[in-house]
Structure formats: C-alpha cells, structure tokens
Amino acid sequence: MLFGKRPQKFFITSEVKCVQFFGNVVEKPLPAYQICRGTLFEMIDQATAFVMDRVDLAVGTRAEGKTASVPTDYELPPDAVKEAIVNAVAHRDYTSNGSVQVMLFRNRLEVWNPGQLPYGLTVNKLLEPHKSLPANPLIADPLFWTGYVDKVGTGTEDIVNLCKDKGLKSPEYHQEEDFRVVIWRRTGNVVQSDPEVILSNPDVEKMDTTQKTTQKTTQIIMEMMKEKSEVSIEELAAACGITRDGVNYHIRNLKKNNKIRRIGGDKGGHWEVIEDMES
C-alpha cells in the first residue's frame, strides 16, 4: 500500500472516495465525484487536491507580499484538511470493506474512516495532549518519516488550532460506527450547527465559486510561468497553496486547452505561455 504499483489489486477498499455536494445534506446531483487510488501517498495528495480545488481562494496583489509570488488565502487551512485525510488513511481499519470518504458540503467538510479509536482514547481526549496510539504502526512510521505526519500524537489538536486561527468554528470529532472529522466552512449568516440548512439557489452559487477558484489558481500558475519560465512544480504548489498533484491537475488542463506548453524535459526545460487567461 505504501510503494506498490497497484495496491488496490490486493486491497480493493484501500481507496479514498471524494464527493462534493451543492448543499448541506447528501443529495444528488453531485457537482464532483472522484475515487482516489494508488499508494497511500498518492491517495492523500489526490484527496487533498480535490478539496482545495473546490473551496474559496482569496488572491491578493504583489504589493501585499514581500516576494514576487502572489499572496493567496484559502477558505480552509490546507494543513488541517491534509491532516484530517492523513489521519483517516493512517488509522482506518484495513480489514473493513468500507473506504475512507471525503465529503465536501456547502457549510462543512467531513472525513470518514472505517475505524475505531484505540482503547483508552476518547473523542474528548483528542482535543487535549494525548499519547500516540497508531492503529497501523507500519503505515504511521513511513508517513512520519516522509513528512506527512509532522508531530506524532498532536494531529487532532493541530486541526483544531489551525481552524481557530483561521476564525472558523471549532472542528468536531465523532465516534459512531465509523470515525468522523467535521471541519466547518465559512458560510456567511448561515447557522453552521444546523445540517439541514439549504442555501437559496445553491447549484448556481456553488458552481460559480468553484469556477472562480479554479480560474484564480490557473492565473497564478500562468503568471509565474511568464515571469520565470523554469519555475518548478514545488514553487507553483507553494505559491498556490495546493499539493503537487493539484498543480499537475491544473497544468494538464492548461496544456489540453492550449494555454501553455513544455519546452524540453524536466531538467533543463522551461514553460511557455501560449495564451493569456481571459479576464
């Protein structure tokens, strides 16, 4: 599952199902649905990119920053989103026929995993310092050494602190048949604690927000390529506040739409912007 070419051949449910909903309840039609497969590292990156590509993104001007990069600010803290997904993948029950599910609603993000908290660890203890009790130590260790887990035993606290620093409602943890993390989004005057609230005309509003976020990200990528043709994927990911997979997703679309092209190979090559994005 960590380094295999086709892990799902042996672990069919070792996948992350990502889905976006127009409103605040599970209801069709679905604006976006994706099943992430591959190694655990690939699934984490794909699922994180799925969420970050679909939440609001504020883009500032270079006058606000200290570097040539355009300052950006995501509605949800990227590190909190990634931490929630990492925890779900690392601590799920791999004997279960269920899969990790990432569900993006209009007022919240929910990450489900088919697993139970270890004996002695409760939901309330997740909100305070607690010892690390990995359900799958052979998975948790490689994730730690590769930087996917920064501090052992503090991930759940980090999610809470990152959201509070962002001015968001405190995240919630629930242990029922599955373990569930709820990260609340900014929703104006909507009462976030009411899961039944449905905004007026959500289909049109949510599609417009997603399209604007995608356009802003591609604008940043193209502007950086124009300023520095040899810019790296890592630099683009840092500037946009998304993962490498997220950057590669936008680059594929830009190539497909004949907006950019790659001249030369990965080493020694450079980017060429063919056409500016329409304003």
C-alpha contacts under 8 A as a table, 3 or more apart, distances in Angstrom:
res1	aa1	res2	aa2	distance
1	M	4	G	5.77
1	M	7	P	5.02
1	M	8	Q	7.94
1	M	14	S	7.91
1	M	38	G	7.75
1	M	39	T	5.23
1	M	40	L	6.01
2	L	39	T	5.14
2	L	40	L	5.51
2	L	41	F	7.01
2	L	139	I	7.58
3	F	39	T	6.08
4	G	7	P	5.53
4	G	39	T	6.57
5	K	38	G	7.21
5	K	39	T	7.48
6	R	9	K	5.72
6	R	10	F	7.90
6	R	38	G	6.23
6	R	39	T	7.64
7	P	10	F	5.78
7	P	11	F	6.10
7	P	12	I	7.89
7	P	14	S	7.49
7	P	38	G	6.22
7	P	39	T	6.41
8	Q	11	F	4.60
8	Q	12	I	4.54
8	Q	13	T	6.95
8	Q	14	S	5.95
8	Q	15	E	7.38
8	Q	37	R	7.13
8	Q	38	G	7.10
9	K	12	I	6.03
11	F	14	S	5.30
12	I	15	E	7.46
13	T	94	Y	7.92
13	T	96	S	7.94
13	T	97	N	5.98
13	T	98	G	6.25
13	T	99	S	5.41
14	S	37	R	7.53
14	S	94	Y	7.24
14	S	99	S	6.46
15	E	35	I	6.86
15	E	36	C	5.73
15	E	37	R	5.20
15	E	38	G	7.70
15	E	43	M	7.04
15	E	99	S	5.97
15	E	100	V	6.61
16	V	35	I	5.84
16	V	36	C	5.03
16	V	37	R	6.88
16	V	43	M	6.55
16	V	47	A	7.00
16	V	99	S	6.13
16	V	100	V	4.85
16	V	101	Q	5.70
16	V	102	V	7.14
17	K	33	Y	7.69
17	K	34	Q	6.09
17	K	35	I	4.56
17	K	36	C	6.23
17	K	99	S	6.98
17	K	100	V	6.26
17	K	101	Q	4.78
17	K	102	V	6.10
18	C	33	Y	5.73
18	C	34	Q	5.11
18	C	35	I	6.07
18	C	36	C	7.46
18	C	47	A	6.61
18	C	50	F	7.23
18	C	101	Q	5.93
18	C	102	V	4.65
18	C	103	M	5.93
18	C	104	L	7.93
19	V	30	L	7.29
19	V	32	A	5.76
19	V	33	Y	4.40
19	V	34	Q	6.39
19	V	101	Q	7.94
19	V	102	V	6.40
19	V	103	M	5.09
19	V	104	L	6.34
20	Q	30	L	6.17
20	Q	31	P	6.04
20	Q	32	A	5.19
20	Q	33	Y	6.42
20	Q	103	M	5.85
20	Q	104	L	4.68
20	Q	105	F	6.15
21	F	24	N	7.12
21	F	25	V	7.35
21	F	26	V	6.71
21	F	27	E	6.84
21	F	28	K	7.45
21	F	29	P	7.62
21	F	30	L	5.50
21	F	31	P	6.42
21	F	32	A	7.60
21	F	103	M	7.55
21	F	104	L	6.19
21	F	105	F	5.09
21	F	106	R	6.90
22	F	27	E	7.98
22	F	29	P	7.78
22	F	30	L	6.97
22	F	31	P	6.83
22	F	105	F	6.60
22	F	106	R	6.18
22	F	202	P	5.81
22	F	203	D	5.66
22	F	206	K	6.27
23	G	26	V	7.84
23	G	27	E	7.65
23	G	105	F	5.93
23	G	106	R	5.17
23	G	107	N	7.75
23	G	198	I	5.63
23	G	199	L	6.87
23	G	202	P	6.20
23	G	203	D	7.92
24	N	105	F	5.14
24	N	106	R	5.45
24	N	107	N	6.11
24	N	108	R	7.62
24	N	195	P	5.90
24	N	196	E	6.41
24	N	197	V	6.46
24	N	198	I	6.03
25	V	105	F	7.12
25	V	195	P	6.78
25	V	196	E	6.61
27	E	30	L	7.44
30	L	33	Y	6.89
31	P	207	M	7.75
36	C	42	E	7.93
36	C	43	M	5.26
36	C	46	Q	6.23
36	C	47	A	6.60
37	R	42	E	7.28
37	R	43	M	5.63
38	G	41	F	7.94
38	G	42	E	5.74
38	G	43	M	6.04
39	T	42	E	5.16
39	T	43	M	6.20
40	L	43	M	5.13
40	L	44	I	6.17
40	L	89	V	7.21
41	F	44	I	5.29
41	F	45	D	6.33
42	E	45	D	5.19
42	E	46	Q	6.06
43	M	46	Q	5.11
43	M	47	A	6.01
44	I	47	A	5.30
44	I	48	T	6.08
44	I	82	K	7.33
44	I	85	I	6.40
44	I	86	V	6.30
44	I	89	V	7.60
45	D	48	T	5.22
45	D	49	A	6.10
45	D	243	T	6.39
45	D	244	R	7.61
45	D	245	D	6.09
45	D	246	G	7.85
46	Q	49	A	5.16
46	Q	50	F	6.16
46	Q	245	D	6.16
46	Q	246	G	7.32
47	A	50	F	4.99
47	A	51	V	6.56
47	A	85	I	7.45
47	A	102	V	7.43
48	T	51	V	5.38
48	T	52	M	6.22
48	T	78	P	7.90
48	T	81	V	6.68
48	T	82	K	5.66
48	T	85	I	7.23
48	T	243	T	7.39
49	A	52	M	5.14
49	A	53	D	5.84
49	A	242	I	6.49
49	A	243	T	6.16
49	A	245	D	6.57
49	A	246	G	4.86
50	F	53	D	5.55
50	F	54	R	6.73
50	F	246	G	7.69
51	V	54	R	5.38
51	V	55	V	6.55
51	V	81	V	7.87
51	V	104	L	7.03
52	M	55	V	5.55
52	M	74	Y	7.75
52	M	76	L	7.91
52	M	78	P	7.03
52	M	242	I	6.68
53	D	210	T	7.43
53	D	213	T	6.86
53	D	214	T	6.42
53	D	242	I	7.99
53	D	246	G	7.36
54	R	209	T	7.88
54	R	210	T	5.18
54	R	213	T	6.88
54	R	214	T	7.66
55	V	74	Y	7.19
55	V	75	E	6.28
55	V	76	L	7.25
55	V	209	T	7.65
55	V	210	T	6.74
55	V	213	T	7.06
56	D	74	Y	6.05
56	D	75	E	5.21
56	D	209	T	6.55
56	D	210	T	7.23
56	D	213	T	5.85
57	L	72	T	6.87
57	L	73	D	5.77
57	L	74	Y	4.52
57	L	75	E	6.05
57	L	213	T	5.51
57	L	216	K	7.57
58	A	72	T	5.62
58	A	73	D	5.01
58	A	74	Y	6.22
58	A	75	E	7.68
59	V	70	V	7.05
59	V	71	P	6.11
59	V	72	T	4.57
59	V	73	D	6.52
59	V	216	K	7.11
60	G	64	E	6.77
60	G	70	V	6.30
60	G	71	P	5.25
60	G	72	T	6.05
61	T	64	E	5.64
61	T	65	G	7.30
61	T	70	V	5.77
61	T	71	P	6.57
62	R	65	G	5.28
62	R	66	K	7.62
62	R	67	T	7.33
62	R	68	A	6.36
62	R	69	S	6.69
62	R	70	V	5.23
62	R	71	P	6.90
63	A	66	K	7.76
64	E	71	P	7.14
65	G	68	A	7.54
65	G	69	S	7.39
65	G	70	V	7.00
65	G	71	P	6.10
67	T	70	V	7.86
69	S	224	M	7.48
69	S	239	A	6.01
70	V	220	I	7.07
70	V	239	A	6.76
71	P	239	A	7.21
72	T	239	A	7.35
72	T	240	C	6.57
72	T	241	G	7.14
73	D	241	G	7.84
74	Y	77	P	6.33
74	Y	78	P	7.33
74	Y	241	G	7.64
75	E	185	R	7.18
75	E	186	R	7.06
76	L	80	A	7.67
76	L	81	V	7.30
76	L	163	C	7.41
76	L	166	K	7.66
76	L	185	R	6.75
77	P	80	A	5.41
77	P	81	V	6.53
77	P	162	L	6.50
77	P	163	C	6.62
77	P	166	K	7.15
78	P	81	V	5.16
78	P	82	K	6.13
78	P	241	G	7.22
78	P	242	I	7.35
79	D	82	K	5.12
79	D	83	E	5.96
79	D	159	I	7.75
79	D	162	L	7.76
80	A	83	E	5.05
80	A	84	A	6.21
80	A	158	D	7.08
80	A	159	I	4.69
80	A	160	V	7.97
80	A	162	L	6.29
80	A	163	C	7.23
81	V	84	A	5.32
81	V	85	I	6.45
81	V	159	I	7.80
82	K	85	I	5.16
82	K	86	V	6.00
83	E	86	V	5.00
83	E	87	N	6.05
83	E	148	Y	7.92
83	E	149	V	7.51
83	E	155	G	6.45
83	E	156	T	7.95
83	E	159	I	6.95
84	A	87	N	5.25
84	A	88	A	6.31
84	A	111	V	6.78
84	A	155	G	7.98
84	A	156	T	7.78
84	A	159	I	7.33
84	A	181	V	6.99
85	I	88	A	5.09
85	I	89	V	6.27
85	I	102	V	7.79
85	I	111	V	6.69
86	V	89	V	5.23
86	V	90	A	5.95
86	V	148	Y	7.11
86	V	149	V	7.55
87	N	90	A	5.09
87	N	91	H	5.80
87	N	155	G	7.71
88	A	91	H	5.54
88	A	92	R	5.68
88	A	100	V	6.58
88	A	111	V	7.18
88	A	112	W	6.88
88	A	113	N	5.30
89	V	92	R	5.75
89	V	100	V	6.87
89	V	113	N	7.43
90	A	134	P	7.75
90	A	135	A	7.51
90	A	136	N	6.50
90	A	139	I	6.08
90	A	140	A	5.83
91	H	113	N	8.00
91	H	115	G	6.94
91	H	134	P	6.35
91	H	135	A	5.06
91	H	136	N	6.01
91	H	140	A	7.97
92	R	100	V	7.61
92	R	113	N	5.51
92	R	114	P	5.45
92	R	115	G	4.67
92	R	116	Q	7.69
92	R	135	A	7.30
92	R	136	N	7.98
93	D	96	S	5.65
93	D	113	N	7.83
93	D	114	P	5.66
93	D	115	G	4.75
93	D	116	Q	7.64
93	D	135	A	7.76
94	Y	97	N	7.79
96	S	99	S	7.89
96	S	114	P	6.63
98	G	113	N	7.86
98	G	114	P	5.88
99	S	113	N	6.58
99	S	114	P	6.57
100	V	111	V	7.32
100	V	112	W	5.61
100	V	113	N	4.51
100	V	114	P	6.68
101	Q	110	E	7.97
101	Q	111	V	5.74
101	Q	112	W	5.02
101	Q	113	N	6.50
102	V	109	L	7.41
102	V	110	E	5.93
102	V	111	V	4.60
102	V	112	W	6.47
103	M	109	L	5.85
103	M	110	E	5.14
103	M	111	V	6.36
104	L	108	R	6.34
104	L	109	L	4.59
104	L	110	E	6.44
105	F	108	R	5.15
105	F	109	L	5.91
105	F	110	E	7.89
106	R	185	R	7.51
106	R	187	T	7.64
106	R	206	K	7.69
107	N	184	W	6.17
107	N	185	R	5.07
107	N	186	R	6.80
107	N	187	T	5.85
107	N	192	Q	6.41
108	R	182	V	6.70
108	R	183	I	5.62
108	R	184	W	4.24
108	R	185	R	4.86
108	R	192	Q	7.99
109	L	182	V	5.74
109	L	183	I	5.07
109	L	184	W	6.27
109	L	185	R	7.17
110	E	180	R	6.72
110	E	181	V	5.55
110	E	182	V	4.62
110	E	183	I	6.40
111	V	180	R	5.66
111	V	181	V	5.19
111	V	182	V	6.73
112	W	178	D	6.60
112	W	179	F	5.77
112	W	180	R	4.52
112	W	181	V	6.58
113	N	178	D	5.84
113	N	179	F	5.47
113	N	180	R	6.61
114	P	177	E	7.55
114	P	178	D	4.80
114	P	179	F	6.45
115	G	177	E	7.87
115	G	178	D	5.51
115	G	179	F	5.88
116	Q	175	Q	7.06
116	Q	177	E	7.84
116	Q	178	D	6.59
116	Q	179	F	6.23
117	L	121	L	6.12
117	L	122	T	6.90
117	L	175	Q	7.52
117	L	179	F	7.61
118	P	121	L	5.67
118	P	133	L	6.69
118	P	135	A	7.02
121	L	125	K	6.33
121	L	126	L	7.59
122	T	125	K	5.21
122	T	126	L	6.70
123	V	126	L	5.32
123	V	127	L	7.40
123	V	173	Y	6.14
123	V	174	H	6.67
123	V	175	Q	6.99
124	N	127	L	5.68
124	N	128	E	7.51
125	K	128	E	5.42
125	K	129	P	7.31
125	K	130	H	6.57
126	L	129	P	7.30
126	L	130	H	6.89
126	L	156	T	5.90
126	L	157	E	6.78
127	L	156	T	6.67
127	L	157	E	5.55
127	L	160	V	7.61
128	E	157	E	6.56
129	P	153	G	7.66
129	P	154	T	6.87
129	P	157	E	7.52
130	H	153	G	6.33
130	H	154	T	7.49
131	K	153	G	5.64
132	S	152	V	6.13
132	S	153	G	4.28
133	L	153	G	7.59
134	P	137	P	5.43
134	P	140	A	6.60
136	N	139	I	5.45
136	N	140	A	6.15
137	P	140	A	4.83
137	P	141	D	5.95
138	L	141	D	5.79
138	L	142	P	7.11
139	I	142	P	5.82
139	I	143	L	6.47
140	A	143	L	5.18
140	A	144	F	6.17
140	A	149	V	7.93
141	D	144	F	5.06
141	D	145	W	6.29
142	P	145	W	5.11
142	P	146	T	6.07
143	L	146	T	5.28
143	L	147	G	6.30
143	L	148	Y	5.06
143	L	149	V	5.75
144	F	147	G	5.31
144	F	148	Y	5.75
144	F	149	V	4.51
144	F	150	D	6.34
144	F	151	K	7.86
144	F	152	V	7.63
145	W	148	Y	7.65
145	W	149	V	7.73
146	T	149	V	7.71
147	G	150	D	5.78
149	V	152	V	6.77
149	V	155	G	7.67
151	K	154	T	5.73
151	K	155	G	6.76
152	V	155	G	7.04
153	G	156	T	7.71
154	T	157	E	5.33
154	T	158	D	6.09
155	G	158	D	5.01
155	G	159	I	6.36
156	T	159	I	5.26
156	T	160	V	6.63
157	E	160	V	5.20
157	E	161	N	6.21
158	D	161	N	5.11
158	D	162	L	5.93
159	I	162	L	5.29
159	I	163	C	6.26
159	I	171	P	7.37
160	V	163	C	5.36
160	V	164	K	6.21
160	V	170	S	5.96
160	V	171	P	5.72
161	N	164	K	5.09
161	N	165	D	6.04
162	L	165	D	5.16
162	L	166	K	6.35
163	C	166	K	5.01
163	C	167	G	6.46
163	C	168	L	5.25
163	C	169	K	7.05
163	C	170	S	6.53
163	C	171	P	7.20
163	C	183	I	7.85
164	K	167	G	5.00
164	K	168	L	5.33
164	K	169	K	6.64
164	K	170	S	6.17
165	D	168	L	7.48
168	L	184	W	6.65
168	L	185	R	6.84
168	L	186	R	6.70
169	K	183	I	7.96
169	K	184	W	5.97
169	K	185	R	7.85
170	S	183	I	7.51
170	S	184	W	7.36
171	P	181	V	7.24
171	P	182	V	5.51
171	P	183	I	4.74
171	P	184	W	6.33
172	E	181	V	5.86
172	E	182	V	5.03
172	E	183	I	6.80
173	Y	179	F	7.54
173	Y	180	R	5.83
173	Y	181	V	4.80
173	Y	182	V	6.43
174	H	179	F	5.86
174	H	180	R	5.07
174	H	181	V	6.52
175	Q	178	D	6.06
175	Q	179	F	4.64
175	Q	180	R	6.40
176	E	179	F	6.23
176	E	180	R	7.97
184	W	192	Q	7.26
187	T	190	V	5.63
187	T	192	Q	7.39
190	V	197	V	7.47
191	V	194	D	5.87
191	V	197	V	7.59
192	Q	195	P	7.00
194	D	197	V	5.90
198	I	202	P	7.51
199	L	202	P	5.55
201	N	204	V	5.99
201	N	205	E	6.56
202	P	205	E	5.06
202	P	206	K	5.75
203	D	206	K	5.55
203	D	207	M	6.20
204	V	207	M	5.37
204	V	208	D	6.18
205	E	208	D	5.20
205	E	209	T	6.33
206	K	209	T	5.10
206	K	210	T	6.21
207	M	210	T	5.23
207	M	211	Q	6.14
208	D	211	Q	5.23
208	D	212	K	6.19
209	T	212	K	5.17
209	T	213	T	6.21
210	T	213	T	5.17
210	T	214	T	6.24
211	Q	214	T	5.20
211	Q	215	Q	6.12
212	K	215	Q	5.08
212	K	216	K	6.14
213	T	216	K	5.23
213	T	217	T	6.33
214	T	217	T	5.22
214	T	218	T	6.29
215	Q	218	T	5.21
215	Q	219	Q	6.10
216	K	219	Q	5.05
216	K	220	I	6.34
217	T	220	I	5.23
217	T	221	I	6.38
217	T	240	C	6.27
217	T	250	H	7.96
218	T	221	I	5.03
218	T	222	M	6.13
218	T	250	H	6.48
218	T	254	L	7.78
219	Q	222	M	5.21
219	Q	223	E	6.03
219	Q	277	M	6.71
220	I	223	E	5.18
220	I	224	M	6.16
220	I	239	A	7.70
220	I	240	C	6.90
221	I	224	M	5.33
221	I	225	M	6.23
221	I	236	L	6.30
221	I	240	C	7.65
222	M	225	M	5.02
222	M	226	K	6.18
222	M	260	I	7.88
222	M	273	V	6.69
222	M	276	D	7.67
223	E	226	K	5.14
223	E	227	E	6.29
224	M	227	E	5.09
224	M	228	K	5.86
224	M	229	S	7.61
224	M	231	V	7.15
224	M	236	L	7.52
225	M	228	K	5.11
225	M	229	S	4.75
225	M	230	E	7.25
225	M	231	V	6.24
225	M	271	W	6.12
225	M	272	E	7.09
225	M	273	V	6.89
226	K	229	S	5.84
226	K	271	W	7.98
226	K	272	E	7.26
226	K	273	V	6.35
228	K	231	V	5.44
229	S	270	H	5.15
229	S	271	W	4.84
229	S	272	E	6.57
230	E	268	G	7.91
230	E	269	G	6.75
230	E	270	H	4.49
230	E	271	W	6.21
231	V	235	E	6.49
231	V	236	L	7.18
231	V	270	H	7.51
231	V	271	W	7.74
232	S	235	E	5.22
232	S	236	L	6.39
233	I	236	L	5.08
233	I	237	A	6.07
233	I	244	R	6.38
233	I	247	V	6.87
233	I	248	N	7.72
234	E	237	A	5.09
234	E	238	A	6.22
234	E	244	R	6.59
235	E	238	A	5.17
235	E	239	A	6.20
236	L	239	A	5.14
236	L	240	C	6.10
236	L	247	V	6.87
237	A	240	C	5.25
237	A	241	G	5.72
237	A	242	I	5.15
237	A	243	T	5.54
237	A	244	R	5.71
237	A	246	G	7.63
237	A	247	V	5.95
238	A	241	G	5.11
238	A	242	I	6.80
238	A	243	T	7.96
242	I	246	G	5.83
242	I	247	V	6.90
243	T	246	G	5.03
243	T	247	V	6.43
244	R	247	V	5.10
244	R	248	N	6.15
245	D	248	N	5.06
245	D	249	Y	6.09
246	G	249	Y	5.10
246	G	250	H	6.54
247	V	250	H	5.28
247	V	251	I	6.17
248	N	251	I	4.94
248	N	252	R	6.09
249	Y	252	R	5.31
249	Y	253	N	6.54
250	H	253	N	5.14
250	H	254	L	6.17
251	I	254	L	5.00
251	I	255	K	6.11
251	I	260	I	7.97
252	R	255	K	5.18
252	R	256	K	6.09
253	N	256	K	4.95
253	N	257	N	6.14
254	L	257	N	5.13
254	L	258	N	6.17
254	L	259	K	5.10
254	L	260	I	5.90
255	K	258	N	4.95
255	K	259	K	5.81
255	K	260	I	5.30
255	K	261	R	6.02
256	K	259	K	7.66
258	N	261	R	7.34
258	N	274	I	6.89
258	N	275	E	7.55
259	K	273	V	6.12
259	K	274	I	5.00
259	K	275	E	4.96
259	K	276	D	7.08
259	K	277	M	7.83
260	I	271	W	7.01
260	I	272	E	5.58
260	I	273	V	4.43
260	I	274	I	5.07
260	I	275	E	7.10
261	R	271	W	5.98
261	R	272	E	5.33
261	R	273	V	6.66
261	R	274	I	7.15
262	R	265	G	7.69
262	R	269	G	7.17
262	R	270	H	6.02
262	R	271	W	4.81
262	R	272	E	6.28
263	I	269	G	5.51
263	I	270	H	5.36
263	I	271	W	6.04
263	I	272	E	7.00
264	G	267	K	7.77
264	G	268	G	6.77
264	G	269	G	4.10
264	G	270	H	6.51
265	G	268	G	6.40
265	G	269	G	4.92
265	G	270	H	7.93
266	D	269	G	5.77
273	V	276	D	7.24
